[in-house]
Amino acid sequence: MFSRFLFRLSLALTIAVAVSISAYPGQAASKKSSGDLSGQYGKLRRALPRNPDDPCTEAAQEYRAAGGHSAYAQSKINYEYGVYVCGVSLNRRSIEDAEKNALLRCKNAMKRWKFHHNGNCRIYASK
């Protein structure tokens, strides 16, 4: 009788361990897919600026460091004058909301800084 109890107890523990081990990889995958996005570039459409003296480089670094859905928008570079504007939207509810807000910020910057722009704002990266 006691041996039957030990057998059932060991069987129950084995099943519990097997279930917890099989559930662990799925939990890890879901955390990875919906978890923290900080340090990731996300979907890059164009290269982000890298000049350390440029304020848009700081915005691109903030975009990369953000943990939520974020987007970075920028106007084309006018090589004659060497100017462009950018907009960043950080930690939004969805990618679409972040892209919309980043484009809006970029367009507002175009209105504020009135100089020769070379085209409209575009999404450069989103995650």
ZIPENOR-V822054 format. One line per field, one symbol per residue. phi: phi as a letter, one per 20 degrees, with the letter a starting at -180 (. if undefined). psi: psi as a letter, one per 40 degrees, with the letter a starting at -180 (. if undefined). burial: # if it has 16 or more other ideal C-beta (glycine too) atoms within 10 Angstrom, else .. A space follows every 10 residues. Layout:
# ZIPENOR-V822054
phi->???
psi->???
burial->???
This chain:
# ZIPENOR-V822054
phi->.fffffffff ffffffffff ffffffffff fffdefdfnd emeedbfefc ffeeffffff ffgfffedfb bccbefeeff dmcacbbccd lefbffffff ffffffffff ffeebfedoe fcfebbb
psi->dddddddddd dddddddddd dddddddddd dddeaheiei dahhdihiie hdehdddddd ddddeieahi ihiiiihhdd efiiiiiihi fididddddd dddddddddd ddggahigai iihdii.
burial->.......... .......... .......... ......#... .#.....##. .....#..## #.##.#..## #####..... ...####### .#..#..### ###.###.## ......#... #.#####
